[in-house]
């Protein structure tokens, strides 16, 4: 079984480490939608931390709008945090 790189486990998306995210997004064996033990993805983390540029990069790379174990989507995560730019970005996808 091949081991895929996990952007979530590195937590770069919720800490705003854009250069690290860029390096990971260039890897061919990246699992961009890998979930944490709570079902969240890197897209949730970027939405929660209001990391707009990272959020946009994840979308361009094909990240999916998945719900976590509590059925919360990245849209709801961003809205609850008051992150208007990310909410607008999602609505216009």
C-alpha positions, 0 to 999 in steps of 0.5 A: 500500500502506498502512503500518500502525503497528508496536507492535513497532518502537517497542519500548514493550512491552518497556520498560514504556512503558505510556502509549505503548502505550496511545496505539498501541493506540488507533490504528486502523491498528495491526498488533498482531501485526507481527513483528520480524526474529526473528519476535517480537511485542509479546506476546513482548516484554511476556512477556519483560520481565514487563510484566503490564499491557501484556501484558494490554492486548495480549491485550484488543486481540486480540494472537495467541499466535504463535511466533517463528522458533525456535518459541518462544511468549509462554508459553515466553518468560514461563516461561523468564523466571520470570514467573509472573503472565504464565504464569498469565494465559496459562493462564487465557485 
